[in-house]
């Protein structure tokens, strides 16, 4: 029966730094737990002339020393252990064994020194790389990591690494012992999708059993260019007047403002490029890199575009993996002249005394369709009959009109670029059945 059993975690391992230079017939082993150290020594001694009668051993911090454990007999045993020694980081352990034979002669055996290691390995400089070098994005599915580790006291025993979709997790690659103490790689499977982030973690152990762990920053898996399937590109036309422009027409031939939205990419946008072409495929502005990646609008200056010409604006996007999207396009038209006034005049007709019909067909001419603003008053400049009526038609009938008064009609023709021309007319009652 066992009573009062206590269990403690211990760090157990041979020091490679000493093992590599071990010329002593003695094997030395150090175990640490907490702040305590245990030293175990084993040796092999023969005397063909006279039998061995006993051994004694001691532990010191210098060769032949007894600072930690005075000489003590272990009988005929060829091994010994001392527990609960208080050692400092970096101190050396020396074991001396004195063997005595039946003739009363003694021989001293000295161990190679071992360095006490109470600290984990020094692990640093974890980097993630792919075929295109160190990066924050992955275009190849072969993930390679590199690191630096050292342990001057006991040496580095081995390293393990894992990969996951959050810092320290292992769902992509469970902890696996590496064949190298500085690098490892793995081919990522389909469980890592475009736009997902992969984190790597490395832990290295020294021969004292102590470990250090380091987690990398996230790397975004990028296997596709930016998605423009839902993206829109719009020309931002500024009218030169109080009337809005329509259908991507503008009067400014030297400046083009535009904006976009709906571009999706999990890796992050690296840059935008823009080009302007005529509808006949002649390039007006070659592909040009836009200065900012944070704004969703831009302006091109000094263009010198031709009047009454339609152009195509093209935009493409590159992500952090240097993959380029499909081109987004939109059209716009330059119109620099206001509507022209022709020789035709306003025609009027009175179907009944209280109803006035106006017809201004062919009074204005323009390269684009026109919208008209109509104002009618019984005195010049007044709008007491009709005010601010917008219409695309060129014939208008107005009811409840006082036929005894003259009517002042103001027509404003507005083209798609927001340019306008205004003309005024005076209409009086007439009994003529047709237009006059």
C-alpha positions in Angstrom: 0.0 0.0 0.0 1.2 3.5 -0.9 0.4 6.4 1.3 0.9 10.2 0.9 1.8 10.0 -2.8 2.6 13.3 -4.4 2.8 13.9 -8.2 4.7 16.8 -9.8 5.4 17.7 -13.4 9.2 17.4 -14.1 11.3 18.6 -17.1 13.5 15.7 -18.0 16.1 15.5 -20.7 19.8 15.1 -21.5 21.8 18.2 -22.3 23.0 17.9 -25.9 25.7 20.5 -25.3 27.5 18.2 -23.0 26.5 15.0 -24.7 28.2 16.2 -27.9 31.5 16.5 -26.1 31.2 13.6 -23.7 34.5 11.9 -23.3 33.9 10.8 -19.7 32.9 7.2 -18.8 30.2 8.7 -16.7 26.7 9.5 -18.0 25.2 12.5 -16.3 21.5 13.3 -16.3 19.7 16.4 -14.8 16.0 16.7 -14.1 14.3 20.0 -13.1 10.9 20.6 -11.6 10.0 24.1 -10.4 13.1 25.6 -8.8 14.6 22.3 -7.8 17.1 20.1 -9.7 17.9 16.4 -9.4 21.2 15.0 -10.6 21.6 11.4 -11.7 24.9 9.8 -12.5 25.8 6.4 -13.9 29.2 5.0 -14.6 31.0 1.8 -15.6 34.3 0.8 -13.9 36.3 -2.4 -14.2 39.4 -3.7 -12.4 40.7 -7.0 -13.8 43.4 -7.4 -11.1 41.5 -6.7 -7.9 37.7 -6.6 -7.4 35.9 -3.3 -6.8 34.8 -2.9 -3.3 32.7 0.3 -3.4 32.0 3.7 -4.8 31.4 7.2 -3.4 30.3 10.3 -5.2 30.1 14.0 -4.8 28.5 16.9 -6.7 30.1 20.4 -7.2 30.1 23.5 -9.3 33.7 22.9 -10.4 35.7 19.9 -11.4 36.2 17.7 -8.3 34.1 20.0 -6.1 31.7 19.1 -3.3 29.8 22.4 -3.1 26.4 20.8 -3.8 26.8 17.2 -2.4 29.7 15.9 -0.3 31.2 12.5 -0.9 28.8 9.8 0.0 29.2 6.0 -0.4 26.8 4.2 -2.7 28.2 0.7 -2.1 28.6 -1.4 -5.1 25.9 0.6 -7.1 27.2 2.1 -10.3 24.6 4.9 -10.2 23.4 7.5 -7.8 20.8 10.3 -7.6 20.6 13.5 -5.5 17.3 15.3 -5.3 16.1 18.8 -4.4 19.2 20.7 -5.2 18.9 24.4 -5.5 20.7 25.5 -8.6 20.9 28.8 -10.5 20.4 29.4 -14.2 23.7 28.8 -16.1 25.5 27.1 -13.2 27.6 24.1 -14.1 27.3 20.6 -12.5 30.3 18.4 -12.0 30.1 14.9 -10.6 33.1 13.1 -9.1 33.1 9.3 -8.4 35.8 7.6 -6.4 36.1 3.9 -6.8 38.1 1.7 -4.4 39.3 -1.9 -5.1 40.2 -4.7 -2.7 43.9 -3.6 -2.6 42.8 -0.3 -1.1 43.6 1.6 -4.2 41.3 4.4 -5.4 40.5 5.9 -8.8 38.6 9.2 -9.4 36.3 9.6 -12.4 35.1 13.1 -13.4 32.0 13.9 -15.5 31.9 16.4 -18.2 30.1 19.5 -16.9 26.4 20.1 -17.5 24.9 23.6 -17.6 21.7 24.1 -15.6 18.9 25.4 -17.8 15.9 26.8 -16.1 14.7 28.9 -19.1 12.9 28.0 -22.3 14.5 28.4 -25.8 14.8 31.8 -27.3 12.3 31.7 -30.2 11.9 34.6 -32.6 11.4 35.9 -36.1 8.5 33.7 -37.2 7.8 34.5 -40.9 5.4 33.1 -43.4 6.4 32.8 -47.0 5.1 31.5 -50.3 6.5 31.1 -53.8 6.5 34.9 -54.2 8.3 35.5 -50.9 7.3 36.9 -47.5 3.8 38.3 -47.8 0.6 39.1 -46.0 -1.4 37.1 -48.6 -1.1 33.6 -50.1 -1.5 32.9 -53.8 0.1 29.5 -53.6 -1.4 26.7 -51.5 2.1 25.6 -50.2 2.5 27.4 -46.9 6.1 27.7 -45.7 7.2 29.1 -42.3 10.6 29.9 -41.0 11.9 30.9 -37.5 15.0 31.3 -35.4 15.6 29.4 -32.2 18.5 29.0 -29.8 19.2 27.7 -26.4 22.9 28.2 -25.3 22.4 26.3 -22.0 21.0 22.9 -22.9 20.4 23.1 -26.7 17.2 22.8 -28.7 15.7 19.3 -28.6 13.0 19.7 -31.3 10.2 22.0 -32.7 6.6 21.5 -33.6 4.2 23.6 -35.7 0.5 24.0 -36.4 -1.8 26.2 -38.5 -5.4 27.3 -38.0 -7.9 30.0 -38.9 -7.5 31.8 -35.6 -4.3 32.6 -33.6 -3.0 29.3 -31.9 -5.7 27.0 -33.4 -4.9 23.8 -35.3 -7.9 23.0 -37.6 -5.7 23.5 -40.7 -2.6 21.6 -39.5 -2.3 19.9 -36.1 0.9 20.2 -34.2 3.5 18.2 -36.1 7.2 17.6 -35.2 9.4 19.3 -37.8 12.5 17.8 -39.4 14.3 21.1 -39.2 14.8 23.5 -36.4 14.2 26.5 -38.6 11.6 25.8 -41.3 8.6 23.8 -42.2 6.0 23.7 -45.0 2.6 22.1 -45.8 0.3 22.0 -48.8 -3.0 23.6 -47.7 -6.1 21.6 -48.7 -9.5 22.8 -49.8 -10.5 23.6 -46.2 -8.9 27.0 -46.6 -11.0 29.1 -49.0 -10.4 32.3 -50.8 -10.4 35.2 -48.4 -9.8 33.2 -45.3 -6.9 34.0 -42.9 -4.4 31.4 -41.8 -2.3 31.7 -38.6 0.8 29.6 -37.9 2.2 28.6 -34.5 5.6 27.2 -33.6 6.7 25.8 -30.3 10.3 24.6 -29.6 11.6 22.5 -26.7 15.1 22.4 -25.1 16.7 19.4 -23.6 15.5 20.6 -20.2 11.9 20.0 -21.5 11.1 23.7 -21.4 9.2 25.2 -24.4 8.6 28.5 -26.1 5.7 29.3 -28.4 5.3 31.9 -31.1 2.2 32.7 -33.2 2.5 34.4 -36.6 0.3 37.2 -37.9 -2.5 36.2 -40.2 -2.0 35.4 -43.8 -5.0 35.8 -46.2 -5.5 33.0 -48.8 -6.1 34.6 -52.1 -6.9 32.4 -55.1 -9.2 34.7 -57.1 -9.1 38.3 -58.4 -11.5 41.0 -57.0 -15.1 40.2 -57.6 -16.8 42.9 -59.8 -19.9 41.0 -60.7 -22.0 43.3 -58.5 -19.9 46.4 -59.1 -21.1 49.6 -60.7 -19.2 52.5 -62.2 -20.8 55.9 -62.6 -19.7 59.2 -64.1 -20.4 62.1 -61.7 -21.5 64.9 -64.0 -21.6 68.4 -62.6 -24.1 70.6 -64.5 -22.9 74.1 -65.2 -26.3 75.4 -64.4 -29.1 75.0 -61.9 -30.6 72.3 -64.1 -29.3 68.8 -63.6 -27.4 66.8 -66.3 -28.9 63.6 -67.5 -27.8 60.2 -68.9 -24.1 60.8 -68.3 -23.9 63.9 -70.4 -21.6 66.7 -69.3 -20.4 70.0 -70.7 -16.9 69.9 -69.2 -14.5 68.4 -71.8 -11.3 68.7 -69.7 -12.3 67.1 -66.4 -14.1 63.8 -65.6 -15.3 62.8 -62.1 -16.4 59.2 -61.4 -17.2 56.8 -58.6 -17.7 53.1 -58.1 -19.1 50.6 -55.5 -19.8 46.9 -55.1 -16.2 45.6 -55.6 -15.6 42.6 -53.2 -12.2 41.1 -52.3 -11.1 39.3 -49.1 -7.4 40.0 -49.6 -7.6 43.8 -49.7 -7.4 46.2 -52.6 -3.9 47.1 -53.8 -4.8 49.6 -56.5 -7.2 50.9 -59.1 -6.5 51.6 -62.8 -8.6 53.6 -65.2 -8.7 54.2 -68.9 -10.8 56.3 -71.3 -11.7 55.1 -74.9 -13.9 56.4 -77.6 -16.7 54.2 -78.8 -14.6 53.5 -81.9 -12.0 51.9 -79.6 -9.5 54.7 -79.9 -7.6 55.1 -76.6 -7.9 58.6 -75.2 -6.4 57.9 -71.7 -4.1 54.8 -71.5 -4.4 52.7 -68.3 -3.5 55.0 -65.4 -3.0 54.0 -61.7 -5.2 56.0 -59.3 -3.4 57.6 -56.4 -5.7 56.5 -53.6 -7.1 53.1 -52.6 -9.2 54.3 -49.7 -11.6 56.5 -51.7 -14.3 55.2 -54.0 -14.2 58.1 -56.4 -11.6 59.9 -58.5 -11.1 62.8 -61.0 -9.2 62.9 -64.3 -7.9 66.4 -65.3 -6.6 67.9 -68.5 -8.4 65.5 -70.9 -9.4 67.7 -73.9 -12.3 65.5 -74.9 -14.2 66.2 -78.2 -17.7 67.8 -78.1 -20.6 65.6 -79.2 -18.6 62.4 -78.7 -19.4 59.4 -76.6 -16.6 57.8 -74.6 -16.2 54.6 -72.6 -14.7 54.8 -69.1 -13.0 51.6 -67.9 -11.9 50.6 -64.4 -10.1 47.5 -63.1 -8.9 46.5 -59.7 -5.8 44.7 -58.4 -5.8 43.0 -55.0 -2.9 42.4 -52.6 -1.9 39.2 -54.5 -1.5 41.1 -57.7 -4.6 39.5 -59.3 -6.6 41.8 -61.5 -10.4 41.9 -61.8 -12.6 42.0 -64.9 -13.0 45.5 -66.4 -16.0 47.6 -65.3 -17.3 50.0 -67.9 -19.7 52.9 -68.4 -20.3 55.4 -71.1 -20.5 59.2 -71.1 -21.1 62.0 -73.7 -19.5 65.4 -74.0 -22.0 68.2 -75.0 -20.6 71.7 -74.8 -23.3 73.9 -76.6 -26.6 75.1 -75.2 -29.8 74.5 -77.2 -30.1 76.7 -80.3 -33.1 78.9 -81.2 -34.4 78.4 -84.7 -36.4 80.6 -86.9 -39.7 78.9 -85.8 -41.9 80.7 -83.4 -44.4 79.8 -80.7 -47.8 78.9 -82.1 -51.1 79.3 -80.1 -54.7 78.3 -80.5 -57.9 79.0 -78.4 -60.2 75.9 -78.7 -62.6 77.8 -76.4 -62.3 81.2 -74.7 -61.0 79.7 -71.4 -58.5 77.2 -72.9 -55.1 78.1 -74.5 -53.0 75.6 -76.5 -49.3 76.3 -77.1 -47.0 74.5 -79.6 -43.3 75.2 -79.7 -42.2 72.3 -81.9 -39.0 73.1 -83.7 -38.4 76.4 -81.8 -35.3 74.9 -80.2 -32.6 72.5 -81.7 -30.1 70.4 -79.8 -27.8 67.4 -80.2 -29.5 65.7 -77.2 -33.1 65.4 -76.1 -34.6 68.5 -74.4 -36.6 69.1 -71.3 -38.6 72.3 -71.2 -39.5 74.6 -68.3 -42.7 76.6 -68.9 -43.8 79.7 -67.1 -46.9 81.8 -68.0 -48.2 85.1 -66.5 -50.6 87.9 -67.3 -47.8 90.5 -67.0 -44.2 90.4 -68.0 -42.2 88.2 -65.6 -45.3 87.0 -63.8 -46.1 83.3 -63.2 -49.7 83.7 -62.0 -51.1 81.3 -64.7 -48.5 78.5 -64.7 -45.2 78.2 -62.9 -42.1 76.0 -63.2 -43.7 73.3 -65.3 -41.2 70.7 -66.5 -42.2 68.7 -69.6 -40.6 66.8 -72.5 -43.6 67.5 -74.8 -43.7 70.5 -77.1 -47.5 71.0 -77.0 -49.2 72.2 -73.9 -52.9 73.0 -73.2 -53.7 75.4 -70.3 -57.3 75.6 -68.9 -59.1 78.4 -67.0 -57.4 81.2 -68.9 -58.7 84.8 -69.0 -58.9 85.4 -72.7 -59.3 89.1 -72.2 -55.7 89.5 -71.1 -52.4 89.0 -72.9 -50.3 86.1 -71.7 -46.5 86.2 -71.3 -44.9 82.8 -72.0 -41.3 81.9 -71.0 -39.8 78.7 -72.4 -36.5 77.3 -71.2 -35.0 74.4 -73.2 -32.5 72.3 -71.3 -30.3 69.7 -72.9 -28.8 66.6 -71.3 -25.6 68.4 -70.2 -27.7 70.9 -68.2 -27.1 73.7 -70.7 -30.1 75.8 -71.4 -31.6 78.6 -73.6 -34.6 80.8 -72.7 -37.0 82.5 -75.1 -40.1 84.6 -74.2 -43.3 85.2 -76.2 -46.6 87.2 -75.9 -49.9 85.5 -76.7 -53.2 87.3 -77.3 -56.7 85.8 -77.7 -57.7 85.0 -81.2 -60.9 83.6 -82.8 -58.9 81.8 -85.5 -59.6 78.1 -85.3 -56.1 76.8 -86.1 -52.6 77.7 -84.7 -51.2 81.1 -85.4 
